[in-house]
Amino acid sequence: MKLFLAVVVFAVLGSSSLAKLSEPKVQVYSYSPGEFGKENILICHVSGFHPPDISIELLKNEVEIPGAKQTDLAFEKGWKFHLTKSASFTPQKNEEYSCRVRHVNNVRNFIWEADM
């Protein structure tokens, strides 16, 4: 009987934590309109996710941009979290700038599109 009760409790707790999984919404943009050769700030804002098991990388041609700064992890109603990472960059023609987001075991890249 104790084993049965333990299995039921484990199943209920396990399914409730899975039910709370919320994929992040990701926005990649620059502080100023994108112009080649002009210094700017690349920003990746990630919101609406749960659990808070996440990492964000800002990339130039698939290589992490050094000196990036990240906000503290914060939460909203319903235990949905948000986080922002930014880095100075100078966009150059034929180079790709992106934000790689890993949430739990899912990894996705989001490309920055210049306003040019």
C-alpha positions in Angstrom: 0.0 0.0 0.0 2.8 2.4 0.8 4.5 1.7 -2.5 1.2 2.3 -4.4 0.8 5.6 -2.5 4.4 6.7 -3.3 3.9 5.9 -7.0 0.6 7.9 -7.1 2.3 10.9 -5.3 5.3 10.8 -7.7 3.0 10.6 -10.7 0.9 13.6 -9.6 3.9 15.7 -8.7 5.7 14.8 -11.9 2.8 15.5 -14.2 2.1 18.9 -12.5 5.7 20.0 -13.1 5.5 19.0 -16.7 2.2 20.9 -17.1 4.0 24.1 -16.0 6.5 23.9 -18.9 6.2 27.2 -20.9 8.4 27.8 -24.0 10.2 31.2 -24.1 9.1 34.0 -26.4 12.3 35.5 -27.9 12.8 39.0 -29.4 16.1 39.9 -31.0 16.6 43.6 -31.9 19.1 46.5 -31.7 18.9 49.6 -29.6 19.2 51.9 -32.7 18.2 51.1 -36.3 20.8 48.8 -37.8 23.5 50.5 -40.0 26.6 48.8 -41.3 29.7 50.1 -39.7 27.9 52.0 -36.9 28.2 50.9 -33.3 25.0 49.6 -31.8 23.7 47.3 -29.0 22.3 43.9 -29.8 19.5 42.9 -27.4 17.9 39.5 -26.8 14.8 39.6 -24.6 13.4 36.2 -23.5 10.1 36.1 -21.7 7.1 33.9 -20.6 9.2 30.8 -19.8 9.0 28.2 -17.0 11.0 26.6 -15.5 13.8 29.1 -15.1 16.4 26.6 -16.6 17.7 28.8 -19.4 20.8 30.2 -21.0 21.2 33.0 -23.6 24.2 33.6 -25.9 24.7 36.5 -28.3 26.6 35.4 -31.3 28.4 36.8 -34.3 28.8 34.2 -37.0 28.1 31.4 -34.4 30.8 32.7 -32.1 29.8 34.2 -28.7 30.2 38.0 -28.5 32.5 38.9 -25.6 31.4 41.4 -22.9 27.7 40.7 -23.0 25.7 41.8 -20.0 22.6 40.0 -18.6 19.8 41.2 -16.3 18.8 39.3 -13.2 16.2 36.6 -13.7 12.8 38.1 -12.8 9.3 36.6 -12.8 5.8 37.8 -13.6 2.3 36.5 -12.7 1.9 32.8 -12.9 5.6 32.2 -12.4 6.6 33.0 -15.9 10.2 34.3 -16.1 12.0 36.9 -18.2 15.6 37.8 -18.9 17.5 40.1 -21.2 21.0 40.0 -22.5 22.8 42.7 -24.5 26.2 43.4 -26.1 27.8 46.2 -28.0 28.4 45.4 -31.6 29.1 47.0 -35.0 27.2 45.3 -37.7 29.1 44.4 -40.8 27.8 43.3 -44.2 27.7 39.5 -44.8 27.9 38.8 -41.0 25.2 37.0 -39.0 24.2 38.2 -35.6 21.9 35.9 -33.5 20.7 34.9 -30.1 21.0 31.3 -29.0 18.5 30.3 -26.3 18.6 27.0 -24.4 15.5 26.3 -22.4 15.5 23.0 -20.5 16.8 20.7 -23.3 15.6 22.7 -26.3 18.2 24.9 -28.1 17.1 27.5 -30.8 18.8 30.3 -32.7 17.1 33.6 -33.5 18.6 35.8 -36.2 18.8 39.6 -35.9 17.6 41.3 -39.0 19.0 44.8 -39.7 16.6 47.6 -40.6 18.6 48.2 -43.8 
